[in-house]
Amino acid sequence: MTAPTAPPLTGVTVVEVGSFIAAPWASMQLADLGARVVKVETPGTGDFVRGNAPLVQGEGSAFLRINRNKESVALDLKSEEGRAAFLDLVADADVLVENLRPGAMRRLGLGYEDLAADHPRLVYASASGWGQDGPLAQQPGLDVMAQARSGLMSITGFPDSGPAKVGVPVCDLVCALYVALGVTAALRERDRSGQGQHLDVSLYESGVSLAVWEAGRYFGDGGVAGPQGAAHQSQAPYQAVVTTDGHVTVGANTPGLWLRFCTALGLDALPEDPRFVDNSARMANRPALIAAIEEVTSTLTTAQVLDALQGGGVPCAPIQTYDEVFTDEALTARDFLWEAEHPTIGPVTQLGSPMRFSRTPTRRDNAGPPLGSSTTGAPA
């Protein structure tokens, strides 16, 4: 086996001007991949997430995780000294990531055009609610607004229960992943052209980009999807079913899996029932289908259903709460959770990166740093 070497983005320097999630989580991905990330924060307050409860010795617990593997520099970008120090950082940087309101960096004289004039190789990434231009650009845009306008809330939850947001800030997080992907692509292109460029990613368009099934339906036959609860939009059975002590998610979405599913649960009559003969028929008769399945699963424990389906090679999983997730032996066996050091708090448990490289593993260094702990030179 080849010995591990440095993470893939080792040697890349990123300057981050961000708060909350989109820019910080994007630059965290880059830091995990080996980039040096210098987080520029407002003196005294820093990233607002530093104050978000629960606090660990006065530091926001989420901040310690979203901002791992980074350095913190406290600079007042509205002051002459702070701006000069910031420009010194940019002079040595490959990438700048920011998620201020569109136009805010430009008003500071730190927009893409301002910096690219002297630093043409700079990759400059902007994350925002609605994009850097267009009719919504200047409106405030947070994750829940992007989930609402992108359609995600219209298909989340159960019919007749009212709109619901996805439990995690999915538009923020997907936007951040697109920023990280776009930055790595722009760096690769810079290897060829020698030129940087501006990357514009919005929470709104990131949310809309997830509508792969919904777009297929609308542009196929004009249909508009609605909330399906735990069920799939176009496949059945592909959802949660009830057990004596909870629920199990099942996925019998191919002809072979459907037959194995029925065999595993003793539902031998269902494959011959004309209402359930193929996926189209099962979708048309889904209430009756799920009722027939739950006649069996509702008499079994979650463990019994899982054992039966796993034994038959049918995709299934329990619905876990996060106390179960964070102690799941499957994650422990793959060393997903790890401890990052903080100079005053000590070890801070981190969620691992899902990117597993065979030769250049992701970085596991420090927890989110104390405010301004890497500030040097000009006064903050």
Secondary structure, 3 states (H helix, E strand, C coil): CCCCCCCCCCCCEEEEECCCCHHHHHHHHHHHCCCEEEEEECCCCCCHHHHCCCEECCEEHHHHHHCCCEEEEECCCCCHHHHHHHHHHHHCCCEEEECCCCCHHHHCCCCHHHHHCCCCCCEEEEEECCCCCCCCCCCCCCHHHHHHHCCHHHCCCCCCCCCCCCCCCHHHHHHHHHHHHHHHHHHHHHHHHCCCCEEEEEHHHHHHCCCHHHHHHHHHHCCCCCCCCCCCCCCCCEEEEEECCEEEEEECCCHHHHHHHHHHCCCCCHHHCHHHCCHHHHHHCHHHHHHHHHHHHCCCCHHHHHHHHHHCCCCEEECCCHHHHCCCHHHHHCCCCEEEEECCCEEEEECCCCCCCCCCCCCCCECCCCCCCCCCCCCC
